[in-house]
């Protein structure tokens, strides 16, 4: 009997390692498609009508409404709540519980809404520039690359606190004037894009699309590391028509029409009322910064 020669077997292509998942960190589930009721409830949450088309005008309106209704906040870290990077859990938090979150949470939830409205959305990892002008850790931040029905691409972001009010046109490398400042996208030698505000780099975006699970290590770092400012301070901040309101522990900061006012709230009842009346957040127990004192507390 003769045997036929076997064809050489090509080696399997190398697989890029996934970011490490720290012990004890929640493992995200696979992405899911929102139901029509999920989309309707989300639109009610931000006071928006369902757009006729998934175009740039609707995207601008949706981002602005999101920034004015869903606070940027890190209360879960100081309430002992799990931060679960899973789409349905984040919808339950942002829409059902009327809460906000930090970038991984609110930008993921916003991405779910946009996909449910017909936009194509990619999750992008970004590194935030620190005080010395150097980018931070990988997966330091999440931003969104959104493609409209007309094929236009925009960088949308509802999770960076005080930032642009409207999405930034991705193909535009000139100044983009926004109520939040003058923004510019600058290509780097490595193929990434720096987002500048008033000439100062804010964060560096890597354009390779990512899965939600990829951000687990970054979320764990910002929830637990003493090198991150999130475990060391409380923040709850919301864009308003006239400026911004921010509650940092017991310090209430109001910016309106170019004026800034600060005052220390008197006692737990006033703090609880501020969360409810200014941010729409009902709290039975107030968050307490690890160690019992926030860097924003008066000494």
HUKA-V854626 format. One record per pair of residues at least 6 apart in sequence whose C-alpha atoms are under 7 Angstrom apart, sorted by sequence separation. I is the first residue (numbers start at 1). J is the second residue. D is the distance in whole Angstrom. If there is no record, write none. Layout:
i & j & d
I & J & D
I & J & D
This chain:
i & j & d
43 & 49 & 6
76 & 82 & 7
93 & 99 & 6
94 & 100 & 5
100 & 106 & 6
115 & 121 & 7
129 & 135 & 4
130 & 136 & 7
147 & 153 & 4
176 & 182 & 6
177 & 183 & 6
187 & 193 & 5
188 & 194 & 7
195 & 201 & 6
196 & 202 & 5
222 & 228 & 5
238 & 244 & 6
239 & 245 & 7
246 & 252 & 6
247 & 253 & 6
254 & 260 & 6
255 & 261 & 6
265 & 271 & 6
275 & 281 & 5
276 & 282 & 5
43 & 50 & 7
51 & 58 & 6
76 & 83 & 7
128 & 135 & 5
129 & 136 & 6
146 & 153 & 6
147 & 154 & 6
175 & 182 & 6
176 & 183 & 5
186 & 193 & 5
187 & 194 & 6
194 & 201 & 6
195 & 202 & 6
223 & 230 & 7
224 & 231 & 6
238 & 245 & 6
246 & 253 & 5
254 & 261 & 5
275 & 282 & 7
127 & 135 & 5
128 & 136 & 5
145 & 153 & 7
146 & 154 & 5
175 & 183 & 6
176 & 184 & 6
185 & 193 & 6
186 & 194 & 5
195 & 203 & 6
222 & 230 & 6
223 & 231 & 6
237 & 245 & 6
238 & 246 & 6
245 & 253 & 6
246 & 254 & 7
253 & 261 & 6
254 & 262 & 6
127 & 136 & 5
145 & 154 & 6
146 & 155 & 6
175 & 184 & 5
185 & 194 & 6
186 & 195 & 7
194 & 203 & 6
195 & 204 & 6
237 & 246 & 4
245 & 254 & 5
253 & 262 & 5
111 & 121 & 6
127 & 137 & 6
145 & 155 & 5
146 & 156 & 7
157 & 167 & 7
174 & 184 & 6
185 & 195 & 5
194 & 204 & 4
236 & 246 & 6
237 & 247 & 6
244 & 254 & 6
245 & 255 & 6
252 & 262 & 6
253 & 263 & 7
127 & 138 & 6
144 & 155 & 6
145 & 156 & 6
156 & 167 & 5
173 & 184 & 6
184 & 195 & 6
185 & 196 & 6
193 & 204 & 6
194 & 205 & 6
236 & 247 & 5
244 & 255 & 5
251 & 262 & 7
252 & 263 & 5
272 & 283 & 7
126 & 138 & 7
127 & 139 & 6
128 & 140 & 6
143 & 155 & 7
144 & 156 & 5
155 & 167 & 6
156 & 168 & 7
166 & 178 & 7
173 & 185 & 5
184 & 196 & 5
192 & 204 & 7
193 & 205 & 5
235 & 247 & 6
236 & 248 & 6
243 & 255 & 5
244 & 256 & 7
251 & 263 & 6
252 & 264 & 6
126 & 139 & 6
127 & 140 & 5
128 & 141 & 7
143 & 156 & 7
144 & 157 & 6
154 & 167 & 6
155 & 168 & 5
165 & 178 & 7
173 & 186 & 6
183 & 196 & 5
184 & 197 & 7
192 & 205 & 6
193 & 206 & 7
235 & 248 & 5
243 & 256 & 5
251 & 264 & 5
252 & 265 & 7
125 & 139 & 5
126 & 140 & 6
127 & 141 & 6
143 & 157 & 5
154 & 168 & 5
155 & 169 & 6
164 & 178 & 6
165 & 179 & 6
183 & 197 & 5
192 & 206 & 5
234 & 248 & 5
235 & 249 & 7
242 & 256 & 5
243 & 257 & 6
250 & 264 & 6
251 & 265 & 6
90 & 105 & 6
126 & 141 & 5
154 & 169 & 4
155 & 170 & 6
165 & 180 & 6
182 & 197 & 6
183 & 198 & 6
192 & 207 & 6
234 & 249 & 5
242 & 257 & 6
250 & 265 & 5
125 & 141 & 6
126 & 142 & 6
153 & 169 & 6
154 & 170 & 5
164 & 180 & 5
181 & 197 & 6
182 & 198 & 5
125 & 142 & 5
126 & 143 & 7
153 & 170 & 5
163 & 180 & 6
164 & 181 & 7
181 & 198 & 6
47 & 65 & 7
91 & 109 & 6
124 & 142 & 6
125 & 143 & 7
46 & 65 & 6
90 & 109 & 6
123 & 142 & 7
124 & 143 & 5
46 & 66 & 6
85 & 105 & 7
123 & 143 & 6
124 & 144 & 6
87 & 108 & 7
123 & 144 & 5
124 & 145 & 7
250 & 271 & 6
87 & 109 & 7
122 & 144 & 6
123 & 145 & 7
46 & 69 & 6
121 & 144 & 7
122 & 145 & 5
121 & 145 & 6
122 & 146 & 7
121 & 146 & 5
120 & 146 & 6
121 & 147 & 6
73 & 100 & 6
74 & 101 & 6
119 & 146 & 7
120 & 147 & 5
72 & 100 & 6
73 & 101 & 5
74 & 102 & 6
119 & 147 & 6
120 & 148 & 7
70 & 99 & 7
71 & 100 & 5
72 & 101 & 5
73 & 102 & 6
119 & 148 & 5
70 & 100 & 5
71 & 101 & 7
72 & 102 & 6
119 & 149 & 7
107 & 142 & 7
107 & 143 & 7
103 & 141 & 6
104 & 142 & 6
103 & 142 & 6
249 & 294 & 7
249 & 296 & 7
250 & 297 & 7
248 & 296 & 6
249 & 297 & 7
45 & 95 & 6
107 & 157 & 7
107 & 158 & 6
106 & 158 & 7
107 & 159 & 6
42 & 95 & 6
106 & 159 & 6
41 & 95 & 7
32 & 87 & 7
234 & 289 & 7
28 & 84 & 7
31 & 87 & 7
103 & 159 & 4
233 & 289 & 6
28 & 85 & 5
29 & 86 & 6
102 & 159 & 6
103 & 160 & 6
232 & 289 & 7
26 & 84 & 6
28 & 86 & 5
232 & 290 & 7
231 & 290 & 7
234 & 294 & 7
233 & 294 & 5
232 & 294 & 6
233 & 295 & 6
54 & 117 & 6
232 & 295 & 7
233 & 296 & 7
54 & 118 & 6
54 & 119 & 6
135 & 203 & 7
42 & 113 & 7
129 & 201 & 7
129 & 202 & 6
39 & 113 & 6
128 & 202 & 6
129 & 203 & 5
128 & 203 & 4
127 & 203 & 5
128 & 204 & 6
139 & 215 & 6
161 & 237 & 7
39 & 116 & 6
126 & 203 & 6
127 & 204 & 5
34 & 112 & 7
126 & 204 & 5
127 & 205 & 7
140 & 218 & 6
126 & 205 & 4
139 & 218 & 5
125 & 205 & 6
126 & 206 & 6
124 & 205 & 7
125 & 206 & 6
34 & 116 & 6
124 & 206 & 6
124 & 207 & 6
124 & 208 & 7
124 & 209 & 6
123 & 209 & 6
124 & 210 & 6
72 & 159 & 6
122 & 209 & 5
123 & 210 & 5
122 & 210 & 7
123 & 211 & 7
72 & 161 & 6
67 & 158 & 6
56 & 148 & 6
66 & 158 & 7
55 & 148 & 5
54 & 148 & 6
55 & 149 & 6
54 & 149 & 5
55 & 150 & 7
63 & 158 & 7
64 & 165 & 6
64 & 166 & 6
63 & 166 & 6
60 & 166 & 5
60 & 167 & 6
85 & 212 & 7
77 & 223 & 6
77 & 231 & 7
74 & 230 & 7
75 & 234 & 7
74 & 234 & 6
74 & 235 & 6
73 & 235 & 5
74 & 236 & 7
73 & 236 & 4
72 & 236 & 6
73 & 237 & 6
71 & 236 & 6
72 & 237 & 5
71 & 237 & 5
72 & 238 & 6
71 & 238 & 5
68 & 238 & 6
67 & 238 & 7
68 & 239 & 5
67 & 239 & 6
68 & 240 & 6
98 & 280 & 7
99 & 281 & 6
98 & 281 & 6
28 & 213 & 6
19 & 214 & 6
21 & 216 & 6
22 & 217 & 6
25 & 220 & 7
18 & 214 & 7
21 & 217 & 6
20 & 217 & 6
19 & 217 & 7
71 & 279 & 7
79 & 287 & 5
78 & 287 & 5
79 & 288 & 7
78 & 288 & 5
78 & 289 & 5
75 & 287 & 6
78 & 290 & 7
